[in-house]
Amino acid sequence: MNSAVRKTGIADLRQEIDVVDEKLIRLLAERQRLVEKAIKVKKRDGLQIRDPARIAQLIDHVRVLARAHKVDPA
């Protein structure tokens, strides 16, 4: 076992996970605000709100990112 892992207690790991969770939520909130702005622009410009091609592109891109970071893309 790695000595760094042996010296870290579960409470320390949980605290680190909590910090990451907070960062994730902050980023998701920022993303949501941007999506809401995009919806306003689409409405203003008479564009469809849902764009199936963009959704497919986004999913493909996120899967590539997941693989690059060794996360299950599913």
All heavy atoms as a GROMACS GRO file, in nm:
protein
  593
    1MET      N    1   0.085  -0.119   0.000
    1MET     CA    2   0.000   0.000   0.000
    1MET      C    3   0.089   0.124   0.000
    1MET      O    4   0.190   0.130   0.067
    1MET     CB    5  -0.091  -0.002   0.123
    1MET     CG    6  -0.185   0.116   0.128
    1MET     SD    7  -0.292   0.115   0.273
    1MET     CE    8  -0.411  -0.007   0.223
    2ASN      N    9   0.050   0.224  -0.071
    2ASN     CA   10   0.122   0.350  -0.080
    2ASN      C   11   0.128   0.415   0.058
    2ASN      O   12   0.030   0.422   0.130
    2ASN     CB   13   0.048   0.441  -0.180
    2ASN     CG   14   0.120   0.570  -0.205
    2ASN    OD1   15   0.178   0.630  -0.115
    2ASN    ND2   16   0.115   0.614  -0.328
    3SER      N   17   0.246   0.466   0.096
    3SER     CA   18   0.262   0.525   0.229
    3SER      C   19   0.174   0.648   0.247
    3SER      O   20   0.127   0.675   0.357
    3SER     CB   21   0.408   0.560   0.254
    3SER     OG   22   0.452   0.658   0.163
    4ALA      N   23   0.149   0.725   0.141
    4ALA     CA   24   0.062   0.842   0.151
    4ALA      C   25  -0.080   0.800   0.184
    4ALA      O   26  -0.150   0.866   0.259
    4ALA     CB   27   0.066   0.923   0.022
    5VAL      N   28  -0.125   0.688   0.128
    5VAL     CA   29  -0.260   0.638   0.155
    5VAL      C   30  -0.267   0.588   0.299
    5VAL      O   31  -0.365   0.612   0.369
    5VAL     CB   32  -0.299   0.527   0.056
    5VAL    CG1   33  -0.430   0.462   0.096
    5VAL    CG2   34  -0.309   0.585  -0.085
    6ARG      N   35  -0.163   0.520   0.345
    6ARG     CA   36  -0.162   0.467   0.482
    6ARG      C   37  -0.169   0.579   0.585
    6ARG      O   38  -0.230   0.564   0.689
    6ARG     CB   39  -0.037   0.382   0.506
    6ARG     CG   40  -0.058   0.238   0.467
    6ARG     CD   41   0.059   0.153   0.509
    6ARG     NE   42   0.140   0.133   0.390
    6ARG     CZ   43   0.270   0.149   0.381
    6ARG    NH1   44   0.341   0.184   0.486
    6ARG    NH2   45   0.334   0.127   0.270
    7LYS      N   46  -0.107   0.693   0.558
    7LYS     CA   47  -0.102   0.803   0.653
    7LYS      C   48  -0.229   0.888   0.652
    7LYS      O   49  -0.251   0.967   0.741
    7LYS     CB   50   0.020   0.891   0.626
    7LYS     CG   51   0.150   0.822   0.654
    7LYS     CD   52   0.267   0.912   0.626
    7LYS     CE   53   0.398   0.837   0.649
    7LYS     NZ   54   0.513   0.921   0.623
    8THR      N   55  -0.310   0.873   0.549
    8THR     CA   56  -0.433   0.951   0.538
    8THR      C   57  -0.547   0.872   0.598
    8THR      O   58  -0.571   0.758   0.562
    8THR     CB   59  -0.463   0.981   0.390
    8THR    OG1   60  -0.353   1.052   0.334
    8THR    CG2   61  -0.589   1.064   0.375
    9GLY      N   62  -0.619   0.936   0.688
    9GLY     CA   63  -0.734   0.872   0.750
    9GLY      C   64  -0.859   0.894   0.668
    9GLY      O   65  -0.864   0.979   0.579
   10ILE      N   66  -0.961   0.818   0.700
   10ILE     CA   67  -1.087   0.828   0.628
   10ILE      C   68  -1.148   0.967   0.644
   10ILE      O   69  -1.206   1.021   0.550
   10ILE     CB   70  -1.187   0.716   0.669
   10ILE    CG1   71  -1.306   0.712   0.574
   10ILE    CG2   72  -1.233   0.734   0.812
   10ILE    CD1   73  -1.272   0.670   0.435
   11ALA      N   74  -1.133   1.028   0.761
   11ALA     CA   75  -1.187   1.162   0.782
   11ALA      C   76  -1.120   1.263   0.688
   11ALA      O   77  -1.187   1.351   0.633
   11ALA     CB   78  -1.170   1.204   0.927
   12ASP      N   79  -0.989   1.248   0.670
   12ASP     CA   80  -0.917   1.337   0.578
   12ASP      C   81  -0.964   1.318   0.434
   12ASP      O   82  -0.984   1.416   0.362
   12ASP     CB   83  -0.766   1.311   0.585
   12ASP     CG   84  -0.706   1.342   0.721
   12ASP    OD1   85  -0.755   1.436   0.786
   12ASP    OD2   86  -0.613   1.271   0.761
   13LEU      N   87  -0.982   1.194   0.395
   13LEU     CA   88  -1.029   1.167   0.259
   13LEU      C   89  -1.170   1.221   0.238
   13LEU      O   90  -1.201   1.279   0.134
   13LEU     CB   91  -1.024   1.017   0.230
   13LEU     CG   92  -0.884   0.958   0.218
   13LEU    CD1   93  -0.890   0.806   0.213
   13LEU    CD2   94  -0.814   1.012   0.094
   14ARG      N   95  -1.255   1.203   0.337
   14ARG     CA   96  -1.392   1.254   0.326
   14ARG      C   97  -1.393   1.406   0.314
   14ARG      O   98  -1.472   1.464   0.240
   14ARG     CB   99  -1.476   1.208   0.444
   14ARG     CG  100  -1.511   1.061   0.435
   14ARG     CD  101  -1.590   1.015   0.555
   14ARG     NE  102  -1.630   0.875   0.537
   14ARG     CZ  103  -1.664   0.794   0.635
   14ARG    NH1  104  -1.665   0.839   0.761
   14ARG    NH2  105  -1.699   0.672   0.611
   15GLN      N  106  -1.304   1.471   0.386
   15GLN     CA  107  -1.295   1.617   0.379
   15GLN      C  108  -1.252   1.660   0.238
   15GLN      O  109  -1.306   1.755   0.181
   15GLN     CB  110  -1.197   1.670   0.483
   15GLN     CG  111  -1.193   1.821   0.490
   15GLN     CD  112  -1.103   1.870   0.602
   15GLN    OE1  113  -1.025   1.796   0.659
   15GLN    NE2  114  -1.115   1.998   0.633
   16GLU      N  115  -1.155   1.588   0.180
   16GLU     CA  116  -1.112   1.619   0.044
   16GLU      C  117  -1.225   1.597  -0.056
   16GLU      O  118  -1.244   1.676  -0.149
   16GLU     CB  119  -0.991   1.534   0.007
   16GLU     CG  120  -0.863   1.576   0.076
   16GLU     CD  121  -0.744   1.494   0.031
   16GLU    OE1  122  -0.722   1.485  -0.092
   16GLU    OE2  123  -0.674   1.439   0.118
   17ILE      N  124  -1.301   1.490  -0.037
   17ILE     CA  125  -1.415   1.463  -0.124
   17ILE      C  126  -1.518   1.574  -0.112
   17ILE      O  127  -1.573   1.620  -0.212
   17ILE     CB  128  -1.476   1.325  -0.091
   17ILE    CG1  129  -1.381   1.214  -0.135
   17ILE    CG2  130  -1.613   1.308  -0.158
   17ILE    CD1  131  -1.417   1.076  -0.084
   18ASP      N  132  -1.543   1.620   0.010
   18ASP     CA  133  -1.639   1.730   0.030
   18ASP      C  134  -1.595   1.856  -0.043
   18ASP      O  135  -1.678   1.927  -0.101
   18ASP     CB  136  -1.656   1.760   0.179
   18ASP     CG  137  -1.731   1.650   0.254
   18ASP    OD1  138  -1.792   1.563   0.187
   18ASP    OD2  139  -1.726   1.651   0.378
   19VAL      N  140  -1.466   1.884  -0.044
   19VAL     CA  141  -1.413   2.001  -0.114
   19VAL      C  142  -1.436   1.986  -0.264
   19VAL      O  143  -1.480   2.080  -0.331
   19VAL     CB  144  -1.264   2.022  -0.082
   19VAL    CG1  145  -1.201   2.126  -0.174
   19VAL    CG2  146  -1.246   2.063   0.064
   20VAL      N  147  -1.409   1.868  -0.317
   20VAL     CA  148  -1.431   1.843  -0.459
   20VAL      C  149  -1.580   1.855  -0.492
   20VAL      O  150  -1.617   1.915  -0.594
   20VAL     CB  151  -1.375   1.705  -0.501
   20VAL    CG1  152  -1.418   1.670  -0.643
   20VAL    CG2  153  -1.223   1.704  -0.489
   21ASP      N  154  -1.666   1.800  -0.406
   21ASP     CA  155  -1.810   1.811  -0.428
   21ASP      C  156  -1.855   1.957  -0.437
   21ASP      O  157  -1.934   1.994  -0.522
   21ASP     CB  158  -1.888   1.740  -0.317
   21ASP     CG  159  -1.880   1.588  -0.326
   21ASP    OD1  160  -1.840   1.537  -0.433
   21ASP    OD2  161  -1.914   1.523  -0.226
   22GLU      N  162  -1.801   2.040  -0.348
   22GLU     CA  163  -1.838   2.182  -0.351
   22GLU      C  164  -1.793   2.246  -0.482
   22GLU      O  165  -1.868   2.324  -0.543
   22GLU     CB  166  -1.776   2.255  -0.232
   22GLU     CG  167  -1.820   2.400  -0.225
   22GLU     CD  168  -1.768   2.472  -0.102
   22GLU    OE1  169  -1.721   2.407  -0.007
   22GLU    OE2  170  -1.777   2.596  -0.102
   23LYS      N  171  -1.674   2.212  -0.528
   23LYS     CA  172  -1.625   2.267  -0.655
   23LYS      C  173  -1.714   2.221  -0.772
   23LYS      O  174  -1.745   2.300  -0.861
   23LYS     CB  175  -1.480   2.224  -0.679
   23LYS     CG  176  -1.381   2.291  -0.587
   23LYS     CD  177  -1.241   2.236  -0.611
   23LYS     CE  178  -1.140   2.295  -0.515
   23LYS     NZ  179  -1.006   2.238  -0.536
   24LEU      N  180  -1.753   2.094  -0.769
   24LEU     CA  181  -1.839   2.042  -0.875
   24LEU      C  182  -1.973   2.115  -0.879
   24LEU      O  183  -2.020   2.154  -0.986
   24LEU     CB  184  -1.864   1.892  -0.855
   24LEU     CG  185  -1.749   1.798  -0.888
   24LEU    CD1  186  -1.780   1.658  -0.838
   24LEU    CD2  187  -1.724   1.795  -1.038
   25ILE      N  188  -2.032   2.135  -0.763
   25ILE     CA  189  -2.162   2.204  -0.757
   25ILE      C  190  -2.148   2.348  -0.806
   25ILE      O  191  -2.232   2.398  -0.880
   25ILE     CB  192  -2.221   2.198  -0.615
   25ILE    CG1  193  -2.254   2.052  -0.578
   25ILE    CG2  194  -2.343   2.288  -0.602
   25ILE    CD1  195  -2.354   1.985  -0.670
   26ARG      N  196  -2.039   2.413  -0.767
   26ARG     CA  197  -2.016   2.551  -0.811
   26ARG      C  198  -2.005   2.555  -0.965
   26ARG      O  199  -2.064   2.642  -1.029
   26ARG     CB  200  -1.890   2.606  -0.747
   26ARG     CG  201  -1.874   2.755  -0.765
   26ARG     CD  202  -1.754   2.816  -0.692
   26ARG     NE  203  -1.729   2.760  -0.560
   26ARG     CZ  204  -1.614   2.699  -0.527
   26ARG    NH1  205  -1.516   2.687  -0.614
   26ARG    NH2  206  -1.597   2.651  -0.406
   27LEU      N  207  -1.933   2.460  -1.022
   27LEU     CA  208  -1.919   2.455  -1.168
   27LEU      C  209  -2.051   2.421  -1.237
   27LEU      O  210  -2.083   2.478  -1.342
   27LEU     CB  211  -1.811   2.354  -1.207
   27LEU     CG  212  -1.668   2.397  -1.178
   27LEU    CD1  213  -1.572   2.280  -1.198
   27LEU    CD2  214  -1.629   2.515  -1.265
   28LEU      N  215  -2.128   2.330  -1.179
   28LEU     CA  216  -2.259   2.297  -1.236
   28LEU      C  217  -2.352   2.417  -1.233
   28LEU      O  218  -2.427   2.442  -1.328
   28LEU     CB  219  -2.322   2.178  -1.162
   28LEU     CG  220  -2.260   2.042  -1.194
   28LEU    CD1  221  -2.313   1.937  -1.097
   28LEU    CD2  222  -2.287   2.002  -1.337
   29ALA      N  223  -2.346   2.493  -1.125
   29ALA     CA  224  -2.428   2.614  -1.116
   29ALA      C  225  -2.386   2.716  -1.221
   29ALA      O  226  -2.472   2.778  -1.286
   29ALA     CB  227  -2.418   2.674  -0.976
   30GLU      N  228  -2.256   2.730  -1.241
   30GLU     CA  229  -2.207   2.823  -1.344
   30GLU      C  230  -2.252   2.777  -1.483
   30GLU      O  231  -2.298   2.857  -1.565
   30GLU     CB  232  -2.054   2.829  -1.339
   30GLU     CG  233  -1.992   2.921  -1.441
   30GLU     CD  234  -1.841   2.924  -1.435
   30GLU    OE1  235  -1.781   2.869  -1.340
   30GLU    OE2  236  -1.781   2.983  -1.528
   31ARG      N  237  -2.245   2.646  -1.507
   31ARG     CA  238  -2.290   2.592  -1.636
   31ARG      C  239  -2.439   2.618  -1.656
   31ARG      O  240  -2.482   2.655  -1.765
   31ARG     CB  241  -2.260   2.442  -1.642
   31ARG     CG  242  -2.288   2.382  -1.779
   31ARG     CD  243  -2.269   2.232  -1.778
   31ARG     NE  244  -2.272   2.179  -1.913
   31ARG     CZ  245  -2.380   2.168  -1.988
   31ARG    NH1  246  -2.498   2.209  -1.944
   31ARG    NH2  247  -2.372   2.118  -2.110
   32GLN      N  248  -2.517   2.597  -1.551
   32GLN     CA  249  -2.660   2.620  -1.561
   32GLN      C  250  -2.691   2.765  -1.596
   32GLN      O  251  -2.778   2.793  -1.678
   32GLN     CB  252  -2.731   2.581  -1.430
   32GLN     CG  253  -2.881   2.598  -1.435
   32GLN     CD  254  -2.949   2.513  -1.540
   32GLN    OE1  255  -2.910   2.400  -1.564
   32GLN    NE2  256  -3.050   2.568  -1.606
   33ARG      N  257  -2.620   2.858  -1.534
   33ARG     CA  258  -2.641   3.000  -1.566
   33ARG      C  259  -2.609   3.029  -1.713
   33ARG      O  260  -2.680   3.104  -1.780
   33ARG     CB  261  -2.557   3.089  -1.474
   33ARG     CG  262  -2.612   3.098  -1.332
   33ARG     CD  263  -2.540   3.202  -1.249
   33ARG     NE  264  -2.401   3.166  -1.221
   33ARG     CZ  265  -2.362   3.087  -1.121
   33ARG    NH1  266  -2.451   3.034  -1.039
   33ARG    NH2  267  -2.234   3.061  -1.103
   34LEU      N  268  -2.505   2.966  -1.764
   34LEU     CA  269  -2.469   2.984  -1.905
   34LEU      C  270  -2.575   2.924  -1.997
   34LEU      O  271  -2.609   2.983  -2.101
   34LEU     CB  272  -2.332   2.923  -1.933
   34LEU     CG  273  -2.214   2.996  -1.869
   34LEU    CD1  274  -2.087   2.913  -1.880
   34LEU    CD2  275  -2.195   3.133  -1.932
   35VAL      N  276  -2.627   2.808  -1.960
   35VAL     CA  277  -2.734   2.746  -2.040
   35VAL      C  278  -2.856   2.837  -2.042
   35VAL      O  279  -2.919   2.856  -2.148
   35VAL     CB  280  -2.769   2.606  -1.983
   35VAL    CG1  281  -2.898   2.553  -2.043
   35VAL    CG2  282  -2.654   2.508  -2.008
   36GLU      N  283  -2.889   2.894  -1.928
   36GLU     CA  284  -3.005   2.985  -1.923
   36GLU      C  285  -2.983   3.108  -2.012
   36GLU      O  286  -3.075   3.154  -2.080
   36GLU     CB  287  -3.032   3.026  -1.778
   36GLU     CG  288  -3.087   2.910  -1.696
   36GLU     CD  289  -3.088   2.936  -1.546
   36GLU    OE1  290  -3.049   3.046  -1.502
   36GLU    OE2  291  -3.127   2.844  -1.472
   37LYS      N  292  -2.860   3.159  -2.017
   37LYS     CA  293  -2.829   3.271  -2.107
   37LYS      C  294  -2.843   3.227  -2.253
   37LYS      O  295  -2.894   3.301  -2.336
   37LYS     CB  296  -2.688   3.322  -2.082
   37LYS     CG  297  -2.673   3.402  -1.955
   37LYS     CD  298  -2.529   3.451  -1.939
   37LYS     CE  299  -2.512   3.531  -1.812
   37LYS     NZ  300  -2.373   3.580  -1.797
   38ALA      N  301  -2.796   3.106  -2.283
   38ALA     CA  302  -2.806   3.055  -2.420
   38ALA      C  303  -2.952   3.042  -2.462
   38ALA      O  304  -2.987   3.073  -2.577
   38ALA     CB  305  -2.734   2.920  -2.432
   39ILE      N  306  -3.037   2.998  -2.371
   39ILE     CA  307  -3.180   2.986  -2.400
   39ILE      C  308  -3.238   3.123  -2.434
   39ILE      O  309  -3.314   3.138  -2.530
   39ILE     CB  310  -3.255   2.920  -2.284
   39ILE    CG1  311  -3.217   2.772  -2.274
   39ILE    CG2  312  -3.406   2.937  -2.297
   39ILE    CD1  313  -3.265   2.703  -2.148
   40LYS      N  314  -3.201   3.226  -2.358
   40LYS     CA  315  -3.250   3.360  -2.386
   40LYS      C  316  -3.205   3.408  -2.523
   40LYS      O  317  -3.283   3.470  -2.597
   40LYS     CB  318  -3.203   3.457  -2.277
   40LYS     CG  319  -3.272   3.438  -2.145
   40LYS     CD  320  -3.220   3.533  -2.039
   40LYS     CE  321  -3.288   3.506  -1.906
   40LYS     NZ  322  -3.237   3.592  -1.799
   41VAL      N  323  -3.080   3.381  -2.558
   41VAL     CA  324  -3.028   3.421  -2.690
   41VAL      C  325  -3.103   3.346  -2.800
   41VAL      O  326  -3.141   3.405  -2.902
   41VAL     CB  327  -2.876   3.397  -2.699
   41VAL    CG1  328  -2.825   3.411  -2.841
   41VAL    CG2  329  -2.802   3.492  -2.605
   42LYS      N  330  -3.125   3.218  -2.780
   42LYS     CA  331  -3.198   3.140  -2.880
   42LYS      C  332  -3.340   3.192  -2.900
   42LYS      O  333  -3.387   3.204  -3.013
   42LYS     CB  334  -3.201   2.992  -2.841
   42LYS     CG  335  -3.068   2.921  -2.859
   42LYS     CD  336  -3.079   2.775  -2.817
   42LYS     CE  337  -2.955   2.699  -2.850
   42LYS     NZ  338  -2.971   2.555  -2.826
   43LYS      N  339  -3.406   3.223  -2.789
   43LYS     CA  340  -3.542   3.278  -2.799
   43LYS      C  341  -3.540   3.412  -2.871
   43LYS      O  342  -3.622   3.439  -2.958
   43LYS     CB  343  -3.604   3.293  -2.660
   43LYS     CG  344  -3.648   3.162  -2.599
   43LYS     CD  345  -3.710   3.184  -2.461
   43LYS     CE  346  -3.759   3.053  -2.402
   43LYS     NZ  347  -3.819   3.072  -2.268
   44ARG      N  348  -3.445   3.497  -2.835
   44ARG     CA  349  -3.434   3.628  -2.896
   44ARG      C  350  -3.410   3.618  -3.047
   44ARG      O  351  -3.467   3.692  -3.126
   44ARG     CB  352  -3.317   3.705  -2.831
   44ARG     CG  353  -3.294   3.844  -2.889
   44ARG     CD  354  -3.160   3.899  -2.852
   44ARG     NE  355  -3.055   3.825  -2.923
   44ARG     CZ  356  -2.929   3.820  -2.883
   44ARG    NH1  357  -2.890   3.881  -2.773
   44ARG    NH2  358  -2.840   3.751  -2.952
   45ASP      N  359  -3.328   3.520  -3.086
   45ASP     CA  360  -3.290   3.504  -3.226
   45ASP      C  361  -3.382   3.410  -3.304
   45ASP      O  362  -3.357   3.381  -3.421
   45ASP     CB  363  -3.145   3.456  -3.236
   45ASP     CG  364  -3.046   3.559  -3.184
   45ASP    OD1  365  -3.085   3.676  -3.160
   45ASP    OD2  366  -2.928   3.524  -3.165
   46GLY      N  367  -3.487   3.362  -3.237
   46GLY     CA  368  -3.582   3.274  -3.304
   46GLY      C  369  -3.529   3.135  -3.335
   46GLY      O  370  -3.575   3.071  -3.428
   47LEU      N  371  -3.433   3.090  -3.256
   47LEU     CA  372  -3.375   2.957  -3.277
   47LEU      C  373  -3.447   2.854  -3.191
   47LEU      O  374  -3.506   2.888  -3.088
   47LEU     CB  375  -3.226   2.958  -3.241
   47LEU     CG  376  -3.139   3.056  -3.319
   47LEU    CD1  377  -3.001   3.063  -3.256
   47LEU    CD2  378  -3.131   3.015  -3.465
   48GLN      N  379  -3.441   2.728  -3.234
   48GLN     CA  380  -3.499   2.622  -3.153
   48GLN      C  381  -3.419   2.608  -3.023
   48GLN      O  382  -3.296   2.619  -3.024
   48GLN     CB  383  -3.496   2.489  -3.228
   48GLN     CG  384  -3.594   2.483  -3.343
   48GLN     CD  385  -3.598   2.343  -3.403
   48GLN    OE1  386  -3.535   2.250  -3.355
   48GLN    NE2  387  -3.674   2.330  -3.510
   49ILE      N  388  -3.490   2.583  -2.914
   49ILE     CA  389  -3.423   2.568  -2.785
   49ILE      C  390  -3.339   2.440  -2.784
   49ILE      O  391  -3.223   2.441  -2.748
   49ILE     CB  392  -3.525   2.566  -2.669
   49ILE    CG1  393  -3.607   2.695  -2.668
   49ILE    CG2  394  -3.456   2.542  -2.535
   49ILE    CD1  395  -3.527   2.822  -2.649
   50ARG      N  396  -3.399   2.330  -2.826
   50ARG     CA  397  -3.326   2.202  -2.831
   50ARG      C  398  -3.261   2.186  -2.966
   50ARG      O  399  -3.324   2.208  -3.069
   50ARG     CB  400  -3.420   2.085  -2.802
   50ARG     CG  401  -3.472   2.084  -2.659
   50ARG     CD  402  -3.554   1.962  -2.625
   50ARG     NE  403  -3.484   1.837  -2.644
   50ARG     CZ  404  -3.400   1.782  -2.555
   50ARG    NH1  405  -3.376   1.842  -2.442
   50ARG    NH2  406  -3.343   1.667  -2.581
   51ASP      N  407  -3.135   2.147  -2.964
   51ASP     CA  408  -3.058   2.126  -3.087
   51ASP      C  409  -2.998   1.986  -3.082
   51ASP      O  410  -2.891   1.965  -3.022
   51ASP     CB  411  -2.949   2.233  -3.097
   51ASP     CG  412  -2.864   2.223  -3.222
   51ASP    OD1  413  -2.872   2.120  -3.293
   51ASP    OD2  414  -2.788   2.319  -3.248
   52PRO      N  415  -3.067   1.888  -3.141
   52PRO     CA  416  -3.020   1.749  -3.131
   52PRO      C  417  -2.875   1.729  -3.178
   52PRO      O  418  -2.802   1.650  -3.117
   52PRO     CB  419  -3.118   1.671  -3.220
   52PRO     CG  420  -3.242   1.756  -3.219
   52PRO     CD  421  -3.194   1.898  -3.213
   53ALA      N  422  -2.835   1.800  -3.281
   53ALA     CA  423  -2.697   1.787  -3.328
   53ALA      C  424  -2.598   1.836  -3.222
   53ALA      O  425  -2.494   1.773  -3.199
   53ALA     CB  426  -2.678   1.863  -3.459
   54ARG      N  427  -2.631   1.947  -3.158
   54ARG     CA  428  -2.544   2.001  -3.053
   54ARG      C  429  -2.541   1.906  -2.933
   54ARG      O  430  -2.435   1.885  -2.872
   54ARG     CB  431  -2.593   2.140  -3.011
   54ARG     CG  432  -2.524   2.196  -2.889
   54ARG     CD  433  -2.377   2.221  -2.909
   54ARG     NE  434  -2.320   2.278  -2.785
   54ARG     CZ  435  -2.198   2.256  -2.743
   54ARG    NH1  436  -2.114   2.182  -2.814
   54ARG    NH2  437  -2.156   2.309  -2.631
   55ILE      N  438  -2.654   1.849  -2.899
   55ILE     CA  439  -2.660   1.755  -2.788
   55ILE      C  440  -2.570   1.635  -2.816
   55ILE      O  441  -2.491   1.593  -2.730
   55ILE     CB  442  -2.805   1.711  -2.760
   55ILE    CG1  443  -2.886   1.830  -2.707
   55ILE    CG2  444  -2.809   1.594  -2.660
   55ILE    CD1  445  -3.035   1.806  -2.702
   56ALA      N  446  -2.577   1.581  -2.936
   56ALA     CA  447  -2.493   1.466  -2.974
   56ALA      C  448  -2.345   1.505  -2.970
   56ALA      O  449  -2.262   1.427  -2.920
   56ALA     CB  450  -2.531   1.416  -3.112
   57GLN      N  451  -2.314   1.624  -3.019
   57GLN     CA  452  -2.175   1.673  -3.018
   57GLN      C  453  -2.125   1.686  -2.874
   57GLN      O  454  -2.012   1.646  -2.843
   57GLN     CB  455  -2.169   1.807  -3.090
   57GLN     CG  456  -2.032   1.871  -3.090
   57GLN     CD  457  -2.037   2.014  -3.144
   57GLN    OE1  458  -2.134   2.086  -3.122
   57GLN    NE2  459  -1.932   2.053  -3.214
   58LEU      N  460  -2.208   1.740  -2.789
   58LEU     CA  461  -2.170   1.758  -2.648
   58LEU      C  462  -2.146   1.625  -2.580
   58LEU      O  463  -2.047   1.607  -2.508
   58LEU     CB  464  -2.279   1.837  -2.575
   58LEU     CG  465  -2.259   1.859  -2.426
   58LEU    CD1  466  -2.135   1.942  -2.400
   58LEU    CD2  467  -2.381   1.923  -2.366
   59ILE      N  468  -2.234   1.529  -2.602
   59ILE     CA  469  -2.219   1.397  -2.541
   59ILE      C  470  -2.090   1.331  -2.588
   59ILE      O  471  -2.014   1.275  -2.508
   59ILE     CB  472  -2.342   1.309  -2.569
   59ILE    CG1  473  -2.462   1.363  -2.490
   59ILE    CG2  474  -2.315   1.162  -2.532
   59ILE    CD1  475  -2.595   1.300  -2.527
   60ASP      N  476  -2.063   1.339  -2.719
   60ASP     CA  477  -1.938   1.282  -2.772
   60ASP      C  478  -1.817   1.348  -2.707
   60ASP      O  479  -1.721   1.281  -2.669
   60ASP     CB  480  -1.932   1.298  -2.923
   60ASP     CG  481  -2.030   1.208  -2.996
   60ASP    OD1  482  -2.081   1.111  -2.936
   60ASP    OD2  483  -2.055   1.234  -3.116
   61HIS      N  484  -1.822   1.480  -2.697
   61HIS     CA  485  -1.710   1.554  -2.638
   61HIS      C  486  -1.687   1.516  -2.492
   61HIS      O  487  -1.573   1.494  -2.449
   61HIS     CB  488  -1.736   1.705  -2.650
   61HIS     CG  489  -1.631   1.789  -2.587
   61HIS    ND1  490  -1.502   1.797  -2.636
   61HIS    CD2  491  -1.635   1.868  -2.478
   61HIS    CE1  492  -1.431   1.878  -2.559
   61HIS    NE2  493  -1.510   1.923  -2.463
   62VAL      N  494  -1.795   1.504  -2.416
   62VAL     CA  495  -1.782   1.469  -2.275
   62VAL      C  496  -1.728   1.327  -2.260
   62VAL      O  497  -1.648   1.299  -2.170
   62VAL     CB  498  -1.918   1.486  -2.203
   62VAL    CG1  499  -1.915   1.428  -2.062
   62VAL    CG2  500  -1.954   1.634  -2.197
   63ARG      N  501  -1.768   1.238  -2.348
   63ARG     CA  502  -1.714   1.101  -2.343
   63ARG      C  503  -1.564   1.099  -2.370
   63ARG      O  504  -1.490   1.024  -2.306
   63ARG     CB  505  -1.790   1.012  -2.441
   63ARG     CG  506  -1.928   0.977  -2.390
   63ARG     CD  507  -2.000   0.883  -2.482
   63ARG     NE  508  -2.127   0.844  -2.420
   63ARG     CZ  509  -2.234   0.810  -2.485
   63ARG    NH1  510  -2.234   0.806  -2.618
   63ARG    NH2  511  -2.343   0.776  -2.422
   64VAL      N  512  -1.521   1.180  -2.465
   64VAL     CA  513  -1.377   1.190  -2.494
   64VAL      C  514  -1.304   1.242  -2.370
   64VAL      O  515  -1.199   1.189  -2.331
   64VAL     CB  516  -1.351   1.281  -2.616
   64VAL    CG1  517  -1.203   1.317  -2.629
   64VAL    CG2  518  -1.400   1.214  -2.744
   65LEU      N  519  -1.358   1.346  -2.308
   65LEU     CA  520  -1.297   1.399  -2.186
   65LEU      C  521  -1.293   1.294  -2.075
   65LEU      O  522  -1.192   1.281  -2.005
   65LEU     CB  523  -1.375   1.522  -2.137
   65LEU     CG  524  -1.366   1.648  -2.221
   65LEU    CD1  525  -1.460   1.755  -2.166
   65LEU    CD2  526  -1.223   1.699  -2.225
   66ALA      N  527  -1.401   1.220  -2.060
   66ALA     CA  528  -1.406   1.116  -1.957
   66ALA      C  529  -1.295   1.013  -1.979
   66ALA      O  530  -1.221   0.978  -1.886
   66ALA     CB  531  -1.542   1.049  -1.956
   67ARG      N  532  -1.284   0.966  -2.102
   67ARG     CA  533  -1.179   0.867  -2.132
   67ARG      C  534  -1.040   0.925  -2.105
   67ARG      O  535  -0.953   0.855  -2.051
   67ARG     CB  536  -1.189   0.821  -2.278
   67ARG     CG  537  -1.304   0.728  -2.303
   67ARG     CD  538  -1.300   0.672  -2.447
   67ARG     NE  539  -1.429   0.620  -2.483
   67ARG     CZ  540  -1.520   0.687  -2.555
   67ARG    NH1  541  -1.495   0.808  -2.601
   67ARG    NH2  542  -1.637   0.632  -2.582
   68ALA      N  543  -1.019   1.051  -2.140
   68ALA     CA  544  -0.888   1.114  -2.119
   68ALA      C  545  -0.853   1.120  -1.970
   68ALA      O  546  -0.736   1.119  -1.934
   68ALA     CB  547  -0.888   1.255  -2.180
   69HIS      N  548  -0.956   1.126  -1.885
   69HIS     CA  549  -0.933   1.135  -1.741
   69HIS      C  550  -0.958   1.000  -1.673
   69HIS      O  551  -0.975   0.996  -1.550
   69HIS     CB  552  -1.021   1.244  -1.681
   69HIS     CG  553  -0.978   1.380  -1.724
   69HIS    ND1  554  -0.871   1.446  -1.668
   69HIS    CD2  555  -1.025   1.462  -1.822
   69HIS    CE1  556  -0.856   1.563  -1.727
   69HIS    NE2  557  -0.947   1.574  -1.821
   70LYS      N  558  -0.965   0.895  -1.754
   70LYS     CA  559  -0.983   0.759  -1.704
   70LYS      C  560  -1.109   0.742  -1.619
   70LYS      O  561  -1.109   0.682  -1.512
   70LYS     CB  562  -0.858   0.715  -1.626
   70LYS     CG  563  -0.731   0.730  -1.708
   70LYS     CD  564  -0.628   0.633  -1.675
   70LYS     CE  565  -0.498   0.647  -1.750
   70LYS     NZ  566  -0.495   0.703  -1.878
   71VAL      N  567  -1.219   0.801  -1.671
   71VAL     CA  568  -1.351   0.788  -1.609
   71VAL      C  569  -1.441   0.715  -1.709
   71VAL      O  570  -1.430   0.736  -1.829
   71VAL     CB  571  -1.411   0.927  -1.578
   71VAL    CG1  572  -1.552   0.916  -1.525
   71VAL    CG2  573  -1.322   1.002  -1.480
   72ASP      N  574  -1.525   0.627  -1.658
   72ASP     CA  575  -1.618   0.555  -1.746
   72ASP      C  576  -1.704   0.654  -1.824
   72ASP      O  577  -1.777   0.732  -1.764
   72ASP     CB  578  -1.707   0.464  -1.661
   72ASP     CG  579  -1.804   0.381  -1.742
   72ASP    OD1  580  -1.812   0.398  -1.866
   72ASP    OD2  581  -1.873   0.297  -1.682
   73PRO      N  582  -1.696   0.653  -1.957
   73PRO     CA  583  -1.771   0.750  -2.037
   73PRO      C  584  -1.922   0.728  -2.035
   73PRO      O  585  -1.997   0.816  -2.075
   73PRO     CB  586  -1.715   0.731  -2.178
   73PRO     CG  587  -1.658   0.595  -2.179
   73PRO     CD  588  -1.614   0.566  -2.039
   74ALA      N  589  -1.967   0.616  -1.986
   74ALA     CA  590  -2.112   0.591  -1.978
   74ALA      C  591  -2.169   0.669  -1.862
   74ALA      O  592  -2.283   0.700  -1.855
   74ALA     CB  593  -2.140   0.442  -1.963
   0.00000   0.00000   0.00000
